[in-house]
Amino acid sequence: MPSDIEAVAEQVFVALADPTRRTILAALAAGGPATATDLAGRLPITRQAIAKHLTLLADAGLVTAEPGERRRVRYRLRSAPMQQAQQFLAALARDWDKPLDALTDHLNKQRTQAGGPRLPDTAK
């Protein structure tokens, strides 16, 4: 069973896999909280398509919906899921670096004994 951080990271990666959703996130990052209608005015995407993408982004926790005036919903970025995905990637990189470093050390010992050049360090 995946850990909570792994589950969050998976949702973030799925959300970020779509270029339209990345465009929406970039627009929110640049312009601040906005409604689907506001975003449709700034992007070459219909309001209905933006609303569907915002729902997925909200499900992944990357945006939060805030009720506004006249029943308009504004969407605001949330960084916590992105930070958790970064932590997941950092842990994964650490897990990869240890075996790669051990392999590099092993190969360098063999190359040095044979009089060959050393390999560059992998993670350093």
C-alpha positions as a Markdown table, in Angstrom:
| # | Residue | x | y | z |
|---|---|---|---|---|
| 1 | Met | 0.0 | 0.0 | 0.0 |
| 2 | Pro | 1.5 | 3.4 | -1.0 |
| 3 | Ser | 2.3 | 5.9 | 1.7 |
| 4 | Asp | 0.3 | 9.1 | 2.1 |
| 5 | Ile | 3.2 | 11.2 | 0.6 |
| 6 | Glu | 3.4 | 8.7 | -2.3 |
| 7 | Ala | -0.4 | 9.0 | -2.9 |
| 8 | Val | -0.2 | 12.8 | -2.9 |
| 9 | Ala | 2.8 | 12.8 | -5.2 |
| 10 | Glu | 1.0 | 10.5 | -7.6 |
| 11 | Gln | -2.0 | 12.9 | -7.8 |
| 12 | Val | 0.3 | 15.9 | -8.3 |
| 13 | Phe | 2.2 | 14.1 | -11.1 |
| 14 | Val | -1.1 | 13.1 | -12.8 |
| 15 | Ala | -2.3 | 16.7 | -12.6 |
| 16 | Leu | 1.0 | 18.1 | -13.9 |
| 17 | Ala | 1.1 | 15.7 | -16.8 |
| 18 | Asp | -1.4 | 17.7 | -18.7 |
| 19 | Pro | 0.0 | 20.9 | -20.4 |
| 20 | Thr | -3.4 | 22.7 | -20.1 |
| 21 | Arg | -3.4 | 22.2 | -16.3 |
| 22 | Arg | 0.2 | 23.4 | -16.1 |
| 23 | Thr | -0.8 | 26.5 | -18.1 |
| 24 | Ile | -3.7 | 27.1 | -15.6 |
| 25 | Leu | -1.4 | 26.8 | -12.6 |
| 26 | Ala | 1.1 | 29.2 | -14.3 |
| 27 | Ala | -1.7 | 31.7 | -14.9 |
| 28 | Leu | -2.8 | 31.5 | -11.2 |
| 29 | Ala | 0.8 | 31.8 | -10.1 |
| 30 | Ala | 1.3 | 34.9 | -12.2 |
| 31 | Gly | -2.0 | 36.6 | -11.7 |
| 32 | Gly | -3.2 | 35.4 | -8.3 |
| 33 | Pro | -6.6 | 33.9 | -7.4 |
| 34 | Ala | -9.1 | 33.8 | -10.3 |
| 35 | Thr | -12.4 | 32.4 | -11.4 |
| 36 | Ala | -12.8 | 30.0 | -14.3 |
| 37 | Thr | -14.2 | 33.0 | -16.3 |
| 38 | Asp | -11.2 | 35.2 | -15.4 |
| 39 | Leu | -8.9 | 32.4 | -16.6 |
| 40 | Ala | -10.8 | 31.9 | -19.8 |
| 41 | Gly | -10.3 | 35.6 | -20.6 |
| 42 | Arg | -6.6 | 35.2 | -20.2 |
| 43 | Leu | -6.1 | 31.8 | -21.8 |
| 44 | Pro | -7.1 | 30.3 | -25.2 |
| 45 | Ile | -9.3 | 27.7 | -23.4 |
| 46 | Thr | -13.0 | 27.7 | -22.9 |
| 47 | Arg | -14.5 | 28.4 | -19.5 |
| 48 | Gln | -16.0 | 24.9 | -19.4 |
| 49 | Ala | -12.7 | 23.2 | -20.1 |
| 50 | Ile | -11.0 | 25.3 | -17.5 |
| 51 | Ala | -13.6 | 24.4 | -14.9 |
| 52 | Lys | -13.0 | 20.7 | -15.6 |
| 53 | His | -9.3 | 21.1 | -15.2 |
| 54 | Leu | -9.7 | 23.2 | -12.1 |
| 55 | Thr | -11.8 | 20.3 | -10.6 |
| 56 | Leu | -8.9 | 17.9 | -11.2 |
| 57 | Leu | -6.4 | 20.4 | -9.8 |
| 58 | Ala | -8.6 | 20.8 | -6.7 |
| 59 | Asp | -8.9 | 17.0 | -6.3 |
| 60 | Ala | -5.1 | 16.9 | -6.4 |
| 61 | Gly | -5.0 | 19.6 | -3.7 |
| 62 | Leu | -3.1 | 22.0 | -6.0 |
| 63 | Val | -5.8 | 24.7 | -5.9 |
| 64 | Thr | -8.5 | 25.5 | -3.4 |
| 65 | Ala | -11.9 | 26.9 | -4.3 |
| 66 | Glu | -13.0 | 30.0 | -2.3 |
| 67 | Pro | -16.6 | 31.2 | -2.5 |
| 68 | Gly | -16.7 | 34.8 | -3.8 |
| 69 | Glu | -19.3 | 37.4 | -4.5 |
| 70 | Arg | -22.4 | 36.5 | -6.5 |
| 71 | Arg | -21.7 | 32.8 | -6.2 |
| 72 | Arg | -18.5 | 33.1 | -8.2 |
| 73 | Val | -15.8 | 30.7 | -7.1 |
| 74 | Arg | -12.2 | 31.9 | -7.1 |
| 75 | Tyr | -9.3 | 29.4 | -7.2 |
| 76 | Arg | -6.1 | 29.9 | -5.3 |
| 77 | Leu | -2.9 | 27.9 | -5.5 |
| 78 | Arg | -1.8 | 25.6 | -2.7 |
| 79 | Ser | 1.8 | 24.7 | -2.4 |
| 80 | Ala | 1.6 | 21.9 | 0.2 |
| 81 | Pro | 0.9 | 19.0 | -2.3 |
| 82 | Met | 3.8 | 20.2 | -4.6 |
| 83 | Gln | 6.1 | 20.3 | -1.6 |
| 84 | Gln | 5.1 | 16.7 | -0.7 |
| 85 | Ala | 5.8 | 15.6 | -4.3 |
| 86 | Gln | 9.2 | 17.3 | -4.1 |
| 87 | Gln | 9.9 | 15.4 | -0.8 |
| 88 | Phe | 8.9 | 12.2 | -2.5 |
| 89 | Leu | 11.2 | 12.9 | -5.4 |
| 90 | Ala | 14.1 | 13.8 | -3.0 |
| 91 | Ala | 13.7 | 10.6 | -1.1 |
| 92 | Leu | 13.6 | 8.6 | -4.3 |
| 93 | Ala | 16.8 | 10.4 | -5.5 |
| 94 | Arg | 18.5 | 9.5 | -2.3 |
| 95 | Asp | 17.5 | 5.9 | -2.7 |
| 96 | Trp | 18.9 | 5.9 | -6.2 |
| 97 | Asp | 22.1 | 7.8 | -5.3 |
| 98 | Lys | 23.3 | 5.2 | -2.7 |
| 99 | Pro | 23.4 | 2.2 | -5.1 |
| 100 | Leu | 24.8 | 4.4 | -7.9 |
| 101 | Asp | 27.6 | 5.7 | -5.7 |
| 102 | Ala | 28.4 | 2.2 | -4.6 |
| 103 | Leu | 28.5 | 1.0 | -8.2 |
| 104 | Thr | 30.7 | 4.0 | -9.2 |
| 105 | Asp | 33.1 | 3.2 | -6.3 |
| 106 | His | 33.3 | -0.4 | -7.3 |
| 107 | Leu | 34.0 | 0.4 | -10.9 |
| 108 | Asn | 36.6 | 3.0 | -10.0 |
| 109 | Lys | 38.4 | 0.5 | -7.9 |
| 110 | Gln | 38.5 | -1.9 | -10.8 |
| 111 | Arg | 39.6 | 0.8 | -13.3 |
| 112 | Thr | 42.3 | 2.1 | -10.9 |
| 113 | Gln | 43.6 | -1.4 | -10.4 |
| 114 | Ala | 43.7 | -1.9 | -14.2 |
| 115 | Gly | 45.4 | 1.5 | -14.7 |
| 116 | Gly | 42.4 | 3.2 | -16.3 |
| 117 | Pro | 40.9 | 6.6 | -15.6 |
| 118 | Arg | 38.3 | 7.1 | -12.8 |
| 119 | Leu | 34.6 | 7.6 | -13.6 |
| 120 | Pro | 32.9 | 10.8 | -12.6 |
| 121 | Asp | 30.9 | 10.8 | -9.3 |
| 122 | Thr | 27.2 | 10.3 | -10.0 |
| 123 | Ala | 25.5 | 12.3 | -7.3 |
| 124 | Lys | 28.1 | 14.6 | -6.0 |
